Amino acid sequence: MHVLWRVIVKEFLQLRQDKKLLPALFVGPLLQLLALGYAANLDVTDIPMLVVDQDRSHASRELLERFTGSGYFRLVGAEDTVDAVEPWLVRNDAQVALVIAAGFGDAAAGGRSPRLQLIADGTDSNSAVVGLGYASRIVGEMGAALQQARRKRAPNPTPAAGGIDLRPRVFYNPDLKSRWFYVPAVVAMVLMLVTMIVPSMAVVREKEIGTLEQIIVTPLQAWQLILGKLAPFVVIGLLDIVLVTAGARVLFGVPLRGSFLLLVFLTLLFLLSTLGFGLLVSTLVNTQQQAMMFSAFVLMVPMIYISGLIFPIENMPALFQHVSLLIPVRYYAIILRGVFLKGSGLAVLWPEALALLLIGLTVLALAALRFRKSLD
């Protein structure tokens, strides 16, 4: 153990000498948190809207006020004809256009079906779909209000016909903030950067400068060298978890409803995989540049895309859904959102913990065997 401790101390001293790497390992996670927290926001509000009011009645003005007063739409202009709508969409000056046909007010007052049209820019499909949903709800609420007003004005008012009263209730993220979904993903990306890409480059650096050959001729055993080189990155990764978690709570108000100690424990299981992949990459390449490119573009980016960290796995083709079962980030993403948003405990997350343990031990064992073979 004394020999292992000396190797760990040596690695920390070597990291301390790199004046650029060590600050980046702590400043980088904060920059990722800020970038993803503020930029990766799918909440659709303040949609620029053009109006073509061909009716100019009290009812059309009321409808327009409902749109602008909802907080989802922002009036940017008005035109007289539908033909003038397309230039606004082409110039990106408006994302939707509300067309109120002539006779809208008379039809609404007479109990007939008024004519409306909503034209949306579909280049941003997410904003278009959400905007159309908002518009449908606003129009439906006004239609219900008009129907209720007509019943009250009738000579013999009749009670409203029975209907379905839907009262939605959202658990865990009641305001449906997309940041609460994406910010915990920063933890996984930071750990993949710190414990997969950087360690692989650090081991390859020993090859480049020739110190690995010097270590081989010492009585140092292979397992001591492996643990000694990987241990500092485990410590840095855990410190980054504390940093990112604090930033998520303070800057973005993301709740941490579960146990932070449980999160740390399950993170250690995740680190078995990332450290194993980093060690494996170091045995496959010869330069730091190759290690960075291989780790980032062959491993990290595909893992992020297929794991469900950013995109829902359910929307992927069946082949990619099956492939995701072999990706440790898939299970860690469930753990992150379960601990942060749902307050899940080990009684719920044990399948993911078991999957991380099995994958991690397998990858780390393969990497260690190949690393030992390269030393021999």
C-alpha positions as CSV (number, residue, x, y, z in Angstrom):
1,M,0.0,0.0,0.0
2,H,2.9,2.3,0.6
3,V,4.1,1.9,-3.0
4,L,0.6,2.6,-4.3
5,W,0.3,5.7,-2.1
6,R,3.6,7.0,-3.5
7,V,2.3,6.5,-7.1
8,I,-0.8,8.4,-6.2
9,V,1.2,11.3,-4.7
10,K,3.4,11.3,-7.8
11,E,0.4,11.6,-10.0
12,F,-1.1,14.5,-8.0
13,L,2.3,16.3,-8.1
14,Q,2.5,15.8,-11.8
15,L,-1.0,17.2,-12.2
16,R,-0.1,20.2,-10.1
17,Q,2.8,21.0,-12.4
18,D,0.4,21.4,-15.3
19,K,-0.7,25.0,-14.8
20,K,-3.3,24.8,-17.6
21,L,-4.9,21.4,-17.1
22,L,-5.8,21.6,-13.4
23,P,-7.8,24.9,-13.6
24,A,-9.6,23.6,-16.7
25,L,-10.7,20.5,-14.8
26,F,-12.7,22.8,-12.4
27,V,-13.5,25.8,-14.6
28,G,-14.6,23.7,-17.5
29,P,-17.5,22.0,-15.6
30,L,-18.8,25.4,-14.5
31,L,-18.7,26.7,-18.1
32,Q,-20.5,23.5,-19.3
33,L,-23.1,24.1,-16.6
34,L,-23.7,27.7,-17.6
35,A,-23.8,26.9,-21.3
36,L,-26.2,24.0,-21.0
37,G,-28.3,25.6,-18.3
38,Y,-28.8,28.9,-20.1
39,A,-28.5,28.0,-23.8
40,A,-30.1,24.5,-23.9
41,N,-33.6,25.7,-23.0
42,L,-36.5,24.2,-24.9
43,D,-39.1,26.2,-23.0
44,V,-41.1,28.0,-25.7
45,T,-42.3,31.4,-24.7
46,D,-42.5,34.9,-26.2
47,I,-43.2,33.5,-29.7
48,P,-43.2,36.4,-32.3
49,M,-46.7,36.5,-33.9
50,L,-48.1,38.3,-36.9
51,V,-51.8,39.0,-37.1
52,V,-54.1,39.4,-40.1
53,D,-57.4,40.6,-38.7
54,Q,-59.9,40.8,-41.6
55,D,-62.8,41.1,-39.2
56,R,-61.8,43.9,-36.9
57,S,-64.6,43.2,-34.5
58,H,-64.8,43.1,-30.7
59,A,-64.5,39.3,-30.8
60,S,-61.4,39.4,-32.9
61,R,-59.8,42.0,-30.6
62,E,-60.7,39.8,-27.6
63,L,-59.1,36.8,-29.2
64,L,-55.9,38.8,-30.0
65,E,-55.8,40.0,-26.4
66,R,-56.0,36.4,-25.2
67,F,-53.0,35.5,-27.4
68,T,-50.8,38.4,-26.3
69,G,-51.9,38.2,-22.6
70,S,-51.1,34.5,-22.4
71,G,-47.3,35.2,-22.1
72,Y,-46.6,32.7,-24.9
73,F,-47.0,35.1,-27.9
74,R,-45.6,38.5,-28.7
75,L,-47.3,40.6,-31.4
76,V,-44.7,41.9,-33.9
77,G,-46.9,43.3,-36.6
78,A,-50.1,43.3,-38.5
79,E,-51.1,42.9,-42.2
80,D,-54.3,43.1,-44.2
81,T,-53.9,40.0,-46.4
82,V,-52.7,36.5,-46.1
83,D,-50.3,36.9,-49.0
84,A,-48.2,39.3,-46.8
85,V,-47.6,36.5,-44.2
86,E,-44.8,34.6,-46.0
87,P,-42.2,37.4,-46.2
88,W,-42.5,37.7,-42.4
89,L,-41.7,34.0,-41.9
90,V,-38.9,34.0,-44.5
91,R,-37.2,36.9,-42.7
92,N,-37.7,35.2,-39.4
93,D,-39.5,38.3,-38.1
94,A,-42.4,36.1,-37.1
95,Q,-42.8,32.4,-36.2
96,V,-46.6,32.2,-36.4
97,A,-49.3,34.2,-38.1
98,L,-52.9,34.4,-36.8
99,V,-55.4,34.9,-39.6
100,I,-58.9,36.0,-38.5
101,A,-61.3,35.7,-41.4
102,A,-64.0,38.3,-42.0
103,G,-67.3,37.5,-40.2
104,F,-65.5,36.0,-37.2
105,G,-67.4,38.1,-34.7
106,D,-70.9,37.5,-36.3
107,A,-70.3,33.8,-36.5
108,A,-69.1,33.6,-32.9
109,A,-72.2,35.6,-31.7
110,G,-74.6,33.6,-33.8
111,G,-73.4,30.2,-32.6
112,R,-71.8,29.3,-35.9
113,S,-68.3,28.0,-36.4
114,P,-65.9,31.0,-36.8
115,R,-63.1,30.8,-39.3
116,L,-59.5,31.0,-38.0
117,Q,-56.1,30.0,-39.4
118,L,-52.8,29.7,-37.7
119,I,-49.7,29.6,-40.0
120,A,-46.5,28.4,-38.4
121,D,-42.8,28.3,-39.4
122,G,-42.0,24.6,-39.3
123,T,-38.2,25.0,-39.7
124,D,-38.1,24.9,-35.9
125,S,-40.4,21.9,-35.4
126,N,-40.3,22.1,-31.6
127,S,-41.4,25.7,-31.4
128,A,-44.0,25.1,-34.1
129,V,-45.6,22.1,-32.3
130,V,-45.6,23.8,-28.9
131,G,-46.9,27.1,-30.4
132,L,-49.8,25.3,-32.1
133,G,-50.6,23.6,-28.9
134,Y,-50.7,26.9,-27.0
135,A,-52.9,28.4,-29.8
136,S,-55.3,25.5,-29.7
137,R,-55.7,25.9,-26.0
138,I,-56.3,29.6,-26.2
139,V,-58.9,29.2,-29.0
140,G,-60.6,26.4,-27.1
141,E,-60.9,28.5,-23.9
142,M,-62.4,31.4,-25.8
143,G,-64.8,29.0,-27.5
144,A,-66.0,27.7,-24.2
145,A,-66.4,31.2,-22.8
146,L,-68.5,32.2,-25.8
147,Q,-70.7,29.1,-25.5
148,Q,-71.2,29.9,-21.8
149,A,-72.1,33.5,-22.5
150,R,-74.7,32.4,-25.1
151,R,-76.4,30.1,-22.7
152,K,-76.7,32.9,-20.1
153,R,-78.3,35.2,-22.7
154,A,-80.9,32.6,-23.8
155,P,-84.5,33.2,-22.8
156,N,-84.6,29.9,-21.0
157,P,-81.0,29.2,-19.8
158,T,-80.2,25.5,-19.7
159,P,-77.5,24.0,-17.7
160,A,-74.4,23.0,-19.5
161,A,-74.2,19.4,-20.8
162,G,-72.1,17.0,-18.9
163,G,-68.5,16.8,-20.0
164,I,-65.1,15.6,-19.0
165,D,-63.3,17.8,-16.5
166,L,-59.6,17.3,-17.0
167,R,-57.3,18.6,-14.3
168,P,-53.7,17.7,-15.1
169,R,-51.1,17.5,-12.4
170,V,-47.4,17.2,-13.1
171,F,-45.1,15.5,-10.6
172,Y,-41.4,16.2,-10.0
173,N,-41.2,19.1,-12.4
174,P,-44.6,21.0,-12.1
175,D,-43.5,24.0,-14.2
176,L,-42.1,21.7,-16.9
177,K,-38.8,23.5,-17.0
178,S,-36.5,21.9,-19.6
179,R,-33.5,23.1,-17.5
180,W,-34.4,20.6,-14.8
181,F,-34.1,17.9,-17.4
182,Y,-30.8,19.0,-19.0
183,V,-28.8,20.5,-16.1
184,P,-28.3,17.1,-14.3
185,A,-26.8,15.8,-17.6
186,V,-23.9,18.1,-17.1
187,V,-22.7,15.9,-14.2
188,A,-22.4,12.9,-16.6
189,M,-20.7,14.9,-19.3
190,V,-18.2,16.4,-16.8
191,L,-17.4,12.9,-15.4
192,M,-16.9,11.5,-18.9
193,L,-14.5,14.4,-19.7
194,V,-12.5,14.2,-16.4
195,T,-12.4,10.4,-16.0
196,M,-12.3,9.1,-19.6
197,I,-10.7,11.6,-21.9
198,V,-8.1,13.2,-19.6
199,P,-6.8,9.9,-18.0
200,S,-6.3,8.4,-21.5
201,M,-4.3,11.5,-22.5
202,A,-2.3,11.3,-19.2
203,V,-1.3,7.7,-19.8
204,V,-0.4,8.3,-23.4
205,R,1.7,11.3,-22.3
206,E,3.9,8.8,-20.4
207,K,4.5,7.0,-23.6
208,E,5.4,10.1,-25.5
209,I,7.9,11.4,-23.1
210,G,9.4,8.0,-22.4
211,T,8.7,7.8,-18.7
212,L,6.5,4.7,-19.0
213,E,9.5,2.6,-20.0
214,Q,11.3,3.8,-16.9
215,I,8.4,2.8,-14.8
216,I,8.3,-0.7,-16.4
217,V,11.8,-1.5,-15.1
218,T,10.9,-0.7,-11.5
219,P,9.5,-3.3,-9.1
220,L,6.1,-1.5,-9.4
221,Q,3.3,-4.0,-10.2
222,A,0.8,-3.4,-13.0
223,W,-2.2,-3.0,-10.7
224,Q,-0.4,-0.5,-8.6
225,L,0.4,1.6,-11.6
226,I,-3.2,1.4,-12.9
227,L,-4.7,2.4,-9.5
228,G,-2.1,5.0,-8.9
229,K,-2.8,6.7,-12.2
230,L,-6.6,6.5,-12.0
231,A,-7.1,7.5,-8.4
232,P,-6.4,11.2,-8.8
233,F,-9.1,11.5,-11.5
234,V,-11.6,9.8,-9.2
235,V,-10.9,12.5,-6.6
236,I,-11.2,15.3,-9.2
237,G,-14.4,13.8,-10.6
238,L,-16.0,13.7,-7.1
239,L,-15.0,17.3,-6.4
240,D,-16.6,18.3,-9.8
241,I,-19.8,16.6,-8.7
242,V,-19.9,18.8,-5.6
243,L,-19.2,21.8,-7.7
244,V,-21.8,21.1,-10.4
245,T,-24.4,20.1,-7.9
246,A,-24.0,23.3,-6.0
247,G,-24.1,25.3,-9.2
248,A,-27.3,23.5,-10.3
249,R,-29.0,24.3,-7.0
250,V,-27.9,27.9,-6.7
251,L,-27.9,29.1,-10.3
252,F,-30.9,27.2,-11.7
253,G,-32.9,26.0,-8.7
254,V,-32.7,22.4,-9.7
255,P,-33.9,20.4,-6.7
256,L,-31.8,17.6,-5.1
257,R,-34.6,15.6,-3.6
258,G,-32.6,12.4,-3.0
259,S,-29.5,11.6,-1.0
260,F,-26.3,13.2,-2.2
261,L,-24.3,10.4,-0.5
262,L,-26.3,7.9,-2.6
263,L,-25.5,9.9,-5.7
264,V,-21.8,9.8,-4.9
265,F,-21.9,6.1,-4.3
266,L,-23.6,5.4,-7.6
267,T,-21.2,7.8,-9.3
268,L,-18.3,5.6,-8.2
269,L,-20.0,2.7,-10.0
270,F,-20.2,4.8,-13.1
271,L,-16.6,5.8,-12.8
272,L,-15.6,2.1,-13.2
273,S,-16.8,2.3,-16.8
274,T,-15.4,5.8,-17.7
275,L,-12.0,5.0,-16.2
276,G,-12.0,1.6,-17.9
277,F,-12.7,3.2,-21.3
278,G,-10.0,5.8,-20.7
279,L,-7.5,3.2,-19.8
280,L,-8.5,1.1,-22.8
281,V,-8.1,4.0,-25.2
282,S,-4.6,4.6,-23.9
283,T,-3.6,1.1,-25.0
284,L,-5.0,1.7,-28.5
285,V,-3.3,4.9,-29.5
286,N,0.2,6.4,-29.4
287,T,-0.3,10.2,-29.1
288,Q,-2.3,12.5,-26.9
289,Q,-4.1,13.9,-29.9
290,Q,-5.2,10.5,-30.9
291,A,-6.4,9.7,-27.4
292,M,-8.4,12.9,-27.3
293,M,-10.0,12.4,-30.7
294,F,-10.7,8.7,-30.1
295,S,-12.2,9.3,-26.6
296,A,-14.3,12.3,-27.7
297,F,-15.6,11.3,-31.1
298,V,-15.6,7.5,-31.0
299,L,-16.8,7.1,-27.4
300,M,-18.1,10.2,-25.7
301,V,-20.3,11.8,-28.4
302,P,-22.1,8.6,-29.5
303,M,-22.7,7.7,-25.9
304,I,-24.3,11.1,-25.2
305,Y,-26.5,10.7,-28.3
306,I,-27.7,7.1,-27.7
307,S,-27.9,7.1,-23.9
308,G,-31.0,9.2,-23.4
309,L,-29.0,11.9,-21.7
310,I,-30.2,14.5,-24.3
311,F,-32.6,12.7,-26.6
312,P,-35.4,10.2,-25.5
313,I,-34.4,6.6,-26.2
314,E,-38.1,5.8,-27.0
315,N,-37.9,7.9,-30.1
316,M,-34.9,6.0,-31.5
317,P,-34.9,3.1,-34.0
318,A,-35.0,-0.3,-32.3
319,L,-31.4,-1.0,-33.2
320,F,-30.1,2.0,-31.3
321,Q,-32.4,1.2,-28.4
322,H,-30.8,-2.2,-28.1
323,V,-27.3,-0.7,-28.4
324,S,-28.1,1.7,-25.6
325,L,-28.4,-1.2,-23.2
326,L,-24.6,-1.6,-23.4
327,I,-23.9,2.1,-22.7
328,P,-23.3,3.0,-19.0
329,V,-24.4,6.6,-19.4
330,R,-28.0,5.3,-20.1
331,Y,-28.2,4.0,-16.6
332,Y,-26.4,6.9,-15.0
333,A,-28.8,9.3,-16.7
334,I,-31.7,7.5,-15.0
335,I,-29.9,7.7,-11.7
336,L,-29.1,11.4,-12.0
337,R,-32.7,12.4,-12.7
338,G,-34.1,10.0,-10.2
339,V,-32.0,11.4,-7.4
340,F,-32.2,15.0,-8.4
341,L,-35.9,15.3,-9.4
342,K,-37.7,12.3,-7.9
343,G,-35.8,11.6,-4.7
344,S,-35.4,8.0,-5.7
345,G,-33.5,5.7,-3.4
346,L,-31.5,2.5,-3.9
347,A,-34.6,0.4,-3.6
348,V,-35.7,2.0,-6.9
349,L,-32.3,2.5,-8.6
350,W,-30.8,-0.9,-7.8
351,P,-31.3,-2.3,-11.4
352,E,-29.3,0.7,-12.8
353,A,-26.7,0.3,-10.1
354,L,-26.3,-3.4,-10.9
355,A,-26.0,-2.7,-14.6
356,L,-23.3,0.0,-13.9
357,L,-21.4,-2.5,-11.7
358,L,-21.4,-5.3,-14.3
359,I,-20.5,-3.0,-17.2
360,G,-17.9,-1.2,-15.2
361,L,-16.1,-4.3,-14.0
362,T,-16.1,-5.8,-17.4
363,V,-14.7,-2.7,-19.2
364,L,-12.1,-2.1,-16.4
365,A,-11.0,-5.8,-16.4
366,L,-10.6,-5.8,-20.2
367,A,-8.7,-2.5,-20.1
368,A,-6.4,-3.7,-17.3
369,L,-5.6,-6.9,-19.1
370,R,-4.7,-5.1,-22.3
371,F,-2.7,-2.5,-20.3
372,R,-0.8,-5.3,-18.5
373,K,-0.1,-6.9,-21.9
374,S,1.3,-3.7,-23.3
375,L,3.6,-3.4,-20.3
376,D,4.9,-6.9,-20.9
